[in-house]
Amino acid sequence: MHRPYFIVDAFASAPFTGNPAAVVLDADGLDERTMQLVAAEFNLSETTFVLTARDQHASRSAVRFRWFTPSAEVNMCGHATVAGVHALCESGRLTQSGPRANTELAIETKSGTLCAFVEPIPAADDQRMIWLDLPDPVLTPYPFERFDWRSVPGVAERRDPELPPARTQDDDLIVFVHDVAALNDLRPDFRLLAQALTARHLRGLAVATVRTLTPSVHVQSRFFAPNYGIDEDPVTGSVHGPLAAYLVDRGSVPTHGGLAGLTCVQGVPGGRTGLIHALVQPQADDRCAVRIGGQAITTMTGTILIS
């Protein structure tokens, strides 16, 4: 069986920016080992495999996603979800009912069922904003001294003491540095960093700053996950839900009418950069509902020939 695939730049408004992900359609029948080999062959930070929804009562607008890095399966990936939804739209498998209508898609994952929304961009033909409702963020304080910061020289010397580290429900560690210069100067020792993350049962490290170069950007960040085969990820959607919720909870971003909107930038210094929009709605039980969004662009299509 031939299976179509897309290479999609997520959180990108121009080709070869944002974060590329592979999307394999018609993935039913592929076993886990084959999915892992295919992801390693693409050698992108994530590959999305699109499968039939398991819920027998699921609506027609329901699918199942599995995500693999080149070396392991992960439970949640924001940019590869955006890429997957975009590929479904591009292939004609997810269509809007009208030129101004939003389309909703239920996505079964190992992290539970996610809801994605496709919103047409006015006066922009064939362009769309893809929004994703993330699981409610759960942030746990993390003592700074518990981590081996020798693996990321510069963090200990230039950290932001007003914003202490936190661990997310996806086992990512978020730490803040003083400014963009400190962020861009980071040169991790990826071998040591992989060891430090693995020893503490962490998926990745997000380093961020709220002292950005322009007031229109609320936070700028970088993300490292060498223990998952990703030395540096250009744009990590899943970490921006907890990151946005953290900043709203700390009062770094104001709410208006019970809703906070954030513009977030992530990128590799001198390399790819992406733009993520986040909406945070504080709840009465001290939790937050978070939605992230961005654009995506197809750069390549093809066919996988394996059965």
C-alpha positions in Angstrom: 0.0 0.0 0.0 1.4 3.4 -1.0 1.0 6.0 1.7 1.1 9.8 1.0 3.3 12.0 3.1 3.7 15.7 3.5 6.6 17.8 4.8 5.1 20.8 6.6 6.6 23.8 8.2 4.5 24.6 11.3 4.3 27.9 13.1 5.6 29.4 9.8 4.3 32.2 7.5 7.0 31.6 4.9 8.6 28.4 3.5 11.6 27.0 5.3 10.9 28.8 8.6 9.1 27.5 11.7 9.5 23.8 12.5 9.3 21.1 9.9 7.4 17.9 10.6 6.6 14.9 8.4 3.0 13.7 8.2 2.1 10.2 7.0 -1.5 9.8 6.0 -3.2 6.4 5.8 -0.9 5.0 8.6 -3.3 2.2 9.6 -1.5 -1.1 9.4 1.9 0.2 10.2 3.3 -1.3 13.4 5.2 0.7 16.0 8.7 -0.5 14.8 7.9 0.5 11.2 6.7 3.9 12.4 9.9 4.4 14.3 12.0 3.4 11.3 10.0 5.8 9.0 10.5 8.7 11.5 14.2 7.9 11.7 14.3 8.0 7.8 12.7 11.4 7.7 15.1 12.5 10.5 13.0 15.5 11.4 12.2 16.4 15.0 8.8 14.8 14.7 6.7 12.6 12.4 2.9 12.5 12.7 1.2 9.3 11.7 -2.5 9.8 11.0 -4.7 6.8 11.8 -8.4 6.0 12.0 -10.1 7.1 15.2 -10.6 4.2 17.6 -13.8 5.6 19.1 -16.6 3.7 17.3 -18.9 6.6 18.0 -16.5 9.3 16.8 -17.8 11.8 14.3 -16.5 11.9 10.8 -14.2 14.8 11.9 -12.1 12.6 14.1 -8.7 11.0 13.7 -5.9 9.5 15.7 -2.3 10.8 15.8 0.9 9.2 16.9 4.1 11.2 17.1 7.7 9.9 16.8 11.0 11.6 17.0 13.9 9.9 15.2 14.5 7.8 18.3 11.3 7.5 20.4 7.6 8.0 20.5 6.3 11.0 22.4 2.9 11.6 24.1 2.4 15.1 22.9 3.8 17.3 20.1 2.3 20.7 19.3 4.0 21.6 16.0 3.5 18.1 14.5 -0.2 18.3 15.4 -0.5 21.6 13.6 1.4 20.0 10.7 -1.0 17.0 10.7 -4.1 19.1 10.7 -2.7 21.2 7.9 -1.9 18.1 5.8 -5.5 16.9 6.3 -6.7 20.2 4.9 -4.2 20.2 2.0 -5.2 16.7 1.0 -8.9 17.5 1.0 -9.7 15.2 3.9 -10.7 18.0 6.2 -12.8 20.7 4.5 -14.5 23.9 5.7 -18.2 24.2 5.2 -18.0 27.8 4.0 -15.4 30.4 3.2 -15.7 32.0 6.7 -16.5 28.9 8.6 -14.3 27.4 11.3 -13.7 23.6 11.2 -13.3 21.5 14.3 -11.4 18.2 14.5 -11.2 15.8 17.4 -7.7 14.1 17.6 -7.2 10.9 19.7 -3.7 10.8 21.2 -1.8 9.1 24.0 -2.4 12.3 26.0 -6.2 12.1 25.5 -8.4 13.7 22.9 -7.3 17.1 21.6 -9.5 19.6 19.8 -8.1 21.5 16.8 -9.8 24.4 15.0 -9.1 25.6 11.5 -9.8 29.3 11.0 -9.6 30.9 7.6 -7.5 34.1 7.5 -9.5 36.9 6.0 -8.3 38.3 2.6 -5.6 35.6 2.4 -6.5 32.9 -0.1 -5.8 29.3 1.0 -4.2 30.4 4.2 -5.4 29.3 7.6 -4.7 29.6 11.3 -4.7 26.3 13.1 -5.6 26.4 16.8 -5.1 23.6 19.2 -6.6 23.2 22.7 -3.9 21.8 24.9 -4.4 19.7 28.0 -4.7 22.0 31.1 -1.1 22.8 32.1 0.2 21.4 35.4 3.3 23.2 36.6 5.4 22.1 39.5 8.1 24.2 41.2 11.6 22.8 40.5 14.6 23.8 42.7 17.2 25.4 40.5 20.1 23.6 42.2 18.6 20.2 41.5 19.7 20.4 37.8 23.3 20.0 36.5 23.7 23.4 34.9 27.2 22.7 33.8 25.6 21.1 30.8 24.2 24.6 29.7 26.9 27.1 30.5 25.6 30.6 31.1 22.2 29.7 32.6 23.5 29.7 36.2 25.2 33.1 35.8 22.4 34.8 33.9 19.2 33.3 35.1 16.2 35.4 36.0 15.6 35.1 39.8 12.1 36.7 39.5 10.9 33.7 37.5 11.9 30.4 39.2 12.1 27.1 37.2 9.1 24.9 36.8 8.4 21.3 35.6 5.5 20.7 33.2 3.2 17.7 32.9 5.1 16.7 29.8 8.3 16.5 31.9 9.9 19.5 30.4 11.9 21.9 32.6 11.3 25.6 32.0 14.0 28.1 33.2 14.3 31.8 32.6 17.4 33.9 31.7 17.8 37.6 32.0 17.5 38.7 28.4 17.6 37.8 24.7 21.4 38.2 24.6 21.8 35.6 27.4 19.3 33.3 25.6 21.1 33.5 22.2 24.6 33.0 23.8 23.7 29.6 25.2 25.9 26.8 23.8 24.8 23.6 25.5 27.1 20.5 25.9 24.5 18.2 24.3 26.1 15.0 25.6 26.1 16.3 29.2 22.6 17.8 28.8 21.2 14.5 27.6 22.7 12.8 30.6 21.3 15.4 33.0 17.8 15.3 31.5 17.7 11.5 31.5 19.0 11.3 35.1 16.1 13.5 36.2 13.4 11.8 34.0 12.9 15.0 31.9 12.0 15.1 28.3 13.5 18.5 27.5 14.7 21.9 28.6 13.0 25.2 27.6 15.1 28.3 28.3 13.1 31.5 28.0 13.1 35.3 28.6 10.4 37.9 29.0 12.9 40.7 28.2 12.4 40.5 24.4 13.5 42.9 21.7 10.0 44.3 21.1 7.0 44.8 23.4 4.8 42.9 20.8 6.6 39.6 21.7 5.8 38.5 25.3 8.3 35.7 25.5 11.2 34.3 23.5 12.6 30.8 24.0 14.8 27.9 22.9 14.2 24.2 23.5 16.6 21.3 23.9 15.9 17.6 24.0 19.1 15.7 23.1 18.0 12.6 25.0 15.1 12.3 22.5 17.4 12.8 19.5 16.6 16.5 19.2 19.6 18.7 20.1 17.6 21.9 19.5 14.0 22.1 18.4 13.3 25.2 16.3 9.7 25.6 17.6 8.0 23.5 20.2 4.3 23.9 20.4 3.6 21.7 23.4 5.8 23.6 25.8 4.1 26.9 25.0 0.8 26.0 26.8 2.6 25.6 30.1 4.9 28.5 29.4 2.0 30.8 28.6 0.0 29.6 31.7 3.1 30.2 33.9 3.5 33.8 32.7 -0.2 34.6 33.2 -0.2 33.0 36.6 2.9 35.0 37.7 1.3 38.3 36.4 3.8 38.8 33.6 1.0 39.0 31.1 -2.3 40.8 31.9 -5.7 39.4 31.3 -8.5 41.3 29.7 -12.1 40.1 30.1 -10.8 36.9 31.6 -8.5 36.1 28.7 -4.8 36.7 28.1 -3.2 36.7 24.6 0.5 36.1 24.1 2.8 36.3 21.1 5.7 33.9 21.5 8.9 33.5 19.4 11.1 30.5 19.5 14.1 29.8 17.3 17.7 28.7 16.8 20.1 31.7 16.8 21.0 32.3 13.2 18.6 29.6 12.1 14.9 28.8 11.9 12.4 30.8 13.9 8.7 30.4 14.4 5.7 32.4 15.8 3.2 30.9 18.2 0.1 32.6 19.4 -1.3 31.5 22.8 -4.6 32.2 24.5 -4.9 31.6 28.3 -8.2 31.6 30.2 -7.7 31.3 34.0 -10.3 29.0 35.6 -12.0 29.2 39.0 -10.0 26.2 40.3 -6.6 27.8 39.8 -6.1 26.0 36.5 -5.9 27.5 33.1 -7.4 26.6 29.7 -4.8 27.1 27.0 -5.1 27.3 23.2 -2.1 27.7 20.9 -2.2 28.6 17.2 -0.1 29.2 14.2 0.1 28.9 10.4 1.7 26.1 8.4 3.1 25.7 4.9 3.6 22.5 2.8 7.1 22.4 1.3 7.2 18.8 0.0 4.9 15.9 -0.8 5.5 12.3 -1.7 4.7 8.6 -1.3 6.0 6.0 1.1 6.3 2.7 -0.7 6.6 0.3 2.2 3.6 -1.8 3.1 
